Amino acid sequence: MAANNRRMSGKKGAQVGSGGQRRKGLEGKGPTPPAEMRKGHKKNRVANAKAKQSVRRPTPRGRGGKGTSEMVVGRNPVVEALREGVPASTLYVQQFIDNDERVREALQLAGERGGIHLMEAPRPELDRMTNGLNHQGLVLQVPPYEYAHPEDLASAAYDEGEDPLIVALDGVTDPRNLGAVVRSVSAFGGHGVVVPERRAAGMTAGAWKTSAGTAARTPVARATNLTRALEAYKKAGIAVVGLAADGEHEIGDLEALGGPVVIVVGSEGKGLSRLVGETCDFRVRIPMPGGAESLNAGVAAGVVLYEAARRRA
């Protein structure tokens, strides 16, 4: 009789023995993922193919050269990189990942930016791509940076009818310092930054973030040999001014800062290398009455760029 009563009942909702499965089936599963993330969708297949190409394709080199692609790993770093506008080509998302707030924000930011492929990948594949780093199911691929050639920076300044104002970095290996210098060059109307090809910081995701978006409009050039690049600037009539704690001039006394100039900044610990220091037309110091022995590259470049901009104004 009990079985007959269940069959004849007109009541809606879960019945005896259903375990509430019908109610669970009606519960929401969150927003529909983008087409690029839906397995079997045409856009998903296209995104996967492009993503595989971007990982395996060798990096070409042009006049200024390209850097290597970089992987930003982990939920917080990926979200921060997307917030700061760091260029990205592909966002890899682990299959069956816990859909927390950071994952949702990463997907939203990537979708709003446009041009970022979304690719779902199994955990072993992400482990392989990141060499076993703790990626937490999110990996952002940053494409190779398009470096300019040192000559291009001066040419662009002259094309605008301005005297070149360029900063060259010698032995600066912290990408955050590079990003800070790029930001200062942009703030004070400079025309770009030159970095050596070896043993120096490059335009990584960290440098992009520190530049606060100014790297999108301030070019960075890479020199195979920094000393030769500085000599070429000198032959073109551009003064080369090196910062040194024991410099013969103070920045406030150097008239050369008001004309075409390359400001060379060394590392905080070692300063300028011997050959670069010998190549400079002038060696200047920043007066520091407070007694500090040195400033990091980003701060030092900002001080001298301010003085150069003041003179030009």
N, C-alpha and C positions, 0 to 999 in steps of 0.2 A: 504493500500500500504506500509506503513512504516513497518508493521509486515512482509510482504513478502520480503522486501528488507533485513531485518535482517537475514531471513532464507537463502536467496540466497547469502549472502555475504561470500566471501572466506577469509576475513581478520582474522588474528589470534589475540589472546589477549582478554582482557575483553570486553564484549559486553554490550549494554544498558540493565540495569536491573540486571546485574550480581553482582554489588557491589564490583567488584574486587576480589571475592572469589577465583577465579582460580589462580590469582597471589599470593595470601596469601598462598594458598595450596602448592605452589612451594617453599616458603621460607624455609630456613634451620631451624632446631629445636635444633641445637647444637649436640655435640658428642653423640653417642649411649651409654646409660648407661650400666654398667656391667651386666652380666647375673644375678648376685645375686640380682640386683635391679629391674629386669623386672618381673612384676607380671605375674604369670602363668608359668614362666620358671622353669624347674626342679631344677636348682641351687638356685633359689629364695626360693623354698619350703624347700630345704635342709638347707639353711642358716637360715630361720625363725625357723625351728625346733631346730637347734643347739643353736640359740640365746635364745630361750625360756628356753632351758635346762640350759644354763649358768646362767640365772637370778634366776631360781627357785631351782637349785641344792644346797643342804646344803654344807657348807664348811668343808672339812675333816681336820683333824689335824694329822700331822706326828711327827717325832722325834723332829724337831725344831719348828713345828707348822706352820700354814698358817695364813696370815692376812685375812681381809675381802675384797671382791671385791669393787671397787670404781668407781663412775661415774664422768667423766670429762664433764662438760656441757658448752655450749656456743660455738659460731663459732671460736673466737680467741683462747680460751683455748684448744679446740680440735685440731686445726691446729698446735699450738705450741707443744702440747704433741706428735703429730705424727712426727713433724719435729725433736724433740729431741730423738726419738726412745723409748719413754715410751711404755712398753709392753701393748698390747691391744688385746682383744678377739673379740669385736663386735663394729661396728660403726652403730649407729641408726640414720636414716635420716627421717625427717618428710615427710609425703606424701604431694605432691603438694607444696614443699618448693620453695622459690625464689632461682633460681640457680645462686647465685652470685659467685664472684671469690674465696671466702673462702670455700664455699661448694664444688666447683670444685676441689680446691687444696686438701681438706680433702679426697675426693673420690680418687683422683689420688695417694696421699701418701699411703692411705690404700691399694689400689690395688698394688702399687709397693712393699710394705712391704711383702705382702702375709701372709696368716694365720689369717687375720682379716675378720670376717664375716660381710657382709653388710646386714642390715635389714631395710626395710621401715616400718614405724609405724605411725599411726594417732596421731595427737597432744595430744588428751586426754591420750593416753597411755604413751607418753613421759612425760606429766605433772605428771602422777601417779608415774612413775619410779624415777623422780627427786624431788618428793615432792613439786611440784609447782615452782621450780627454773626457771629462765629465760634461757631456754636451746637454744633458737633461732633456734630450729629445728635440732640441732646436739648434740648427746650424745655419748661419747666414754666409753666403759666399760673396766676397767683395772682389770685383774684377780688378785686373791689373791697372795701375795708375798710368795715365798718359803723361810722361814727363816731357817738358819742353827741352830745347837745346839752349845752352847759355847765351849764344848769340841772339836768339829770338827775343830774350827779355829786353836787351838794349834796343834792338830794332823796333820793337813795339812801342817803346818810350819815344824814340825819335819820330816815329810815324804819327804820334799824338802831339808832336811839337813840344815835348818835355825832355828835360835832362834825366837820364836814367838814375833811379834810386833803387839799388839792388842790395840784398843781404846774402852773403855766402857763409856757409857753416863749415867749420873745419873740426872734424873729430867729435861732432855732437851725435850721440848714439841713442838718445831718449826721444821716441816719437812725440811725446807730449811737449818737449821743448821745441821740436820742429813745428808742431801745430801752433804753439804760442807765438813763434816768430812769424809764421804765415799770417796770423791774426794781426800782429803789430804792423807788418808791412802793409796789409790792407787798410788798417786804421789811419796810417800816416801817409797814404798816397804813394807807396812804393810800387815797383813794377815786377817784383818776383823774388824768388829765393833760389839759390844754387846750392846743391848738396853733392858731395863726392859719390861716386858709384859704389865704392867699397868702404867698409868700416864706418858707416854713417847711417843715421836714421832715414827711413824712407816714408813715403806717404801711405802709412798703414791706417787701419780703422781708428786706432788710438790717436794718430795725428789729425785725422779728419775731425774727430769729436772735439779735440782741444781747439781746433781752429774755429769752432762755432759757426761752421758753414762758409767761412771766408775762403776756404780752399777751392770753392767752386768758381771763384772769380780771380784768384791770385795764383799765377802759374808757379810751379816748382820745376826747375831744370836740374838735370843730372849731368855731372861732368865726369868723364872717364879719368881725367887728371886735373885736380883742382888748381894746381900751380900753373899749368899751361892755360887753363881757362882764365885765370887772373892776368896772366901775361897778355893774352889776347885782348882783354878789356883795356889794359894799359896802352896797347898799340892803337886802340880805337879812341884814345883820348879820354878815357874814364879813369879817375883817380881811385886807387885802391887803398883803403884805410883799414888797418887792423887794430882790434881792441887788445890792449895788453896792460897788465897791472903796472908795468914799468915803462909805459909809453912816454915818449918825449913831449907830447902835447896833451893838453886837456881838451875835452870835446868842445868846450865853449870858446876856445881860442882858434879852432881850426876852420879857416875859411873854405877849405876844400869841400866841406859838407854841404855848402850851398850850391854846388855845381854837380856835374855828372859824377857819380861816386858809387863804388861798391864797398859796403861795410862788411868786414870779415870778422866773424865771431868764433872763438875757439871753445873748447870744452871748459867746464867750470874747474876741473881739476888740473888739466895739463896746459890749458891755454892754446895758443897758436903753435902749430908744428914749426920746425926750424925752417924748412923750405918756404912754407907759406909766409912766415914772418919776414923772411928776407925779400920776398917778392913785393911786399906792401910798400907803397910810396910814403905812407905815414903810419906811425904807431901811436895810438892815442889811449888815454886812460880816463876813466870816469871818477871824478873826485867823490870820495865816500867819507865824509867827516865823522860818520857814526862809528867807524872803526871796522866795518865788515871787510874781510879779505877779498871776497869775490862775489859775483852775482851769477845766477844761472843764465844760460844763453838767451832764454826768452825775455827775461827782465833787462839784461844788458842791451839787447837789440832794440827793445822798446825805448830805452833812454836815449840812445844815439839817434834813432829814427825821429824822435820828437825834436831833437836839436836840428837835424837836417830839415825837417818840415818847417820849423820856425824860421830858419834862415831863408828858405825858399819863399815863404809867405811875404 
